Amino acid sequence: MAYNEFIADRISQVLHEKKVNFYPKKMFGGVCFMVDEKMCLGIVKDEVMARIGPEKYEESLLKDGCSEMNFTGRPMKGYVFLTDDAIDLDSDLEYWVQLALDFNPLAKASKKRTKKGE
């Protein structure tokens, strides 16, 4: 198991309840939840990645179970990792999902790579 499928199901359920159009995409050895063609949330092993943006970043790092996302060895401002402590209760998970959804319209989509020969 490359990522925690139970957490993935919980995130999917919250997104469905909020009537959000999304699709899962395998990436980073885990799964990302794409909203409007942009990475919104993800799971790497047992940690949730949330793209919450720079406005909420500093205050979010003060919350239990939240840390800077340093997947590449250097922090990515606006992205956080969440442990079980941060998402234990359904209301906790909903809080982080909503933060990511609130930022999503402001987020820039990644540039599409073209395949050689196209």
NORCORGI-V396120 format. One line per field, one symbol per residue. phi: phi as a letter, one per 40 degrees, with the letter a starting at -180 (. if undefined). burial: 1 if it has 9 or more other ideal C-beta (glycine too) atoms within 8 Angstrom, else 0. Layout:
phi->???
burial->???
This chain:
phi->.caccccdcccdccccccfccaacbcafgbbbbcbfgbcbbabbfbbcbbcbgcccdccccccdgbaccbdcgbcbcgbbbbcddcbdcdcccddcccdccccdcccccccccccdgc
burial->0011001101110110010001010010011111100111111110111111100110011000110110000001011111100110000111011111101100100000000000
